[in-house]
């Protein structure tokens, strides 16, 4: 229970700091940044997969996709069947993602640097497990 509460507190702290740093565009927020990051990791990702991974409703993910499209960050691709819509990053989306990741690193590095190298490696393993489980 204490671990879950601590994780929630850290997540809130990190989210608040990132929201402040990433709000450089009307459609830029931590959810859009997370979506771009997931698409960037997998190359192509369906709207349904993104909704599941980001814990959003399908309709909320569709609205976010429309905003990311208007910003020129993603383009739609046909899926295996007509019900599936896949997304991939555009050139502009890849550049924006690099900017987001640079900003994220600059914001989070001071927090993580307070941990020893051993603790950083342990945290990396734990966070990787949590991310993989939520997206797959």
N, C-alpha and C positions, 0 to 999 in steps of 0.2 A: 504494500500500500504506500509506504513512504517513497519507494522508488518511483512509482507511477506519479505521485504528487510532485516529486522533484523534477521528473521528466516534463511534466506539464508546465511547471514554473520556468524551466529553462527554455522550453519551446515558446512560451509567451514572450520571454525576454528577447530571444533571437528573432521571433516574428516581428516584434515592435521595432527593433533596430533595423531589420531588413526593409520593412515597409517605409520607414523614413528615408533610407538610402536609395531605394529603388523607384521611388515615385518621381521619375523624370519624364514620364509620358502619361497622358490621360488613361491609356489602357494598360499601363505597367503597374502590377502589384505582385505580391508574393505568390498568388495562385497562378497568374499568367507566367511568372518566372519559373515556377515549379513545372508547369505544363511544358514550357519550352525545354527545360532541362531533361524531362523524361523523353520527349520526342528526340532531342539531341542524342541521348544515350542509346536509344533503340533505332534511330534512323527514320523509321515510319511507325506510327502508333495510331490505333483507331480511337475515335471519340469515346467509345465504350470503355476501352482499356484505360484511357486517361481519367474518365469519370470515376472508375473503380479505384484507381491508384491514388487519386487526389481526394477521394471521399466526397465527390460531388454528385448531385443528381444528373441524369442524362441531359435534362433540359438546361441546367446551369452550365454544363460543359459545352453544350451547343452555343449558348450565348457567349461564353468565353471564347470559343473558337471563332465566332463571328467577329468579335473585337480584335482577336489576334490576326485574322484575315484582313480586316480593315487597316490594321497597322502595317500590313505587308510582311508579317513574320512567318506565316504558315500558308501552305496551299493544300487543297483537298485532292485526294486520289481516290479512285473507285476501289472498293474492297472486293472480297471474294464473291459476295452477293450484293444485291442492290441496297440491302439494309445497312451495310457496313460502310462507313466513311473513314478513310485513313487520312492522316495528316503528316506532312513532312515540312521541315524548315526550309524557308526560302533563303537566298543569299543574305537578305536584310535580317531575317530571323536568326541566322547563324552569327551575324555580327552583333545583333542585340544580345544573344545568349552569351557571347564572349564578354560583352560589357557587363552583363548581369553577374556572370561568374567572377569577374574581376572585382566588382563591387562587393559581392558576397564574401569573397576571400578577404578583402580589406576590412570588412565589418566583423567577420568571425575569427580571423586570425588572432586578434588580441584576446579573445575569450579562450580559444583553444590553447594558446601559448602559455596559459597559466598552469596547464597540465604537464607532467613529466612526459618524456618521449614514450615511456612504457604505457602510461595511461592513455596517451593519444592513440597508440596502436590498438589498445583494448577498446577504446571508444569507437574507433574506425570499424573494427570487426562487428561490434554490437549494432552500430548504426547501419552498416551494410546489410546485416541480417534483417533488421526492421524494414528497410527500404525494399529489399527483394521480396519479402513476404507480402508487403502491401500492394505491390505492382503486379505480381504474378498471380 
